[in-house]
Amino acid sequence: MTQDRDKREHVRTPLRTSIRLTHESFGELLVKTRDISHGGVFLLTGDLPMPPVGTIIEGQVQDGYGERPVVKMEIVRVSPGGVGLMFIE
């Protein structure tokens, strides 16, 4: 039996910080990150309502070190307890 290999393009790094999300479907939410990579981030959303895969949302890190840029992200995966987002350039 062959093992499934992780086919992710970017290495994930564990990271715990807060991100403020904004989207017309839910307004503004503050959530925690689980991990981050060059290509995206996984957010711990619990049972908060999230829009479907393909939706573009905005996020801004809230780490207490000054104003951070607002980043556009696309929801690429919704799973129990969280969502995976891809950074959009």
Secondary structure as the mmCIF struct_conf table of DSSP 4:
data_model
#
loop_
_struct_conf.conf_type_id
_struct_conf.id
_struct_conf.beg_label_comp_id
_struct_conf.beg_label_asym_id
_struct_conf.beg_label_seq_id
_struct_conf.end_label_comp_id
_struct_conf.end_label_asym_id
_struct_conf.end_label_seq_id
HELX_LH_PP_P HELX_LH_PP_P1 THR A 2 ASP A 6
BEND BEND1 GLU A 9 HIS A 10
STRN STRN1 THR A 13 PRO A 14
STRN STRN2 SER A 18 HIS A 23
TURN_TY1_P TURN_TY1_P1 GLU A 24 PHE A 26
STRN STRN3 GLY A 27 ILE A 36
BEND BEND2 HIS A 38 GLY A 39
STRN STRN4 GLY A 40 GLY A 46
TURN_TY1_P TURN_TY1_P2 ASP A 47 ASP A 47
HELX_LH_PP_P HELX_LH_PP_P2 PRO A 51 PRO A 52
TURN_TY1_P TURN_TY1_P3 VAL A 53 GLY A 54
STRN STRN5 ILE A 56 VAL A 61
BEND BEND3 GLY A 64 GLY A 66
STRN STRN6 VAL A 71 SER A 79
TURN_TY1_P TURN_TY1_P4 PRO A 80 PRO A 80
STRN STRN7 GLY A 81 PHE A 87
#
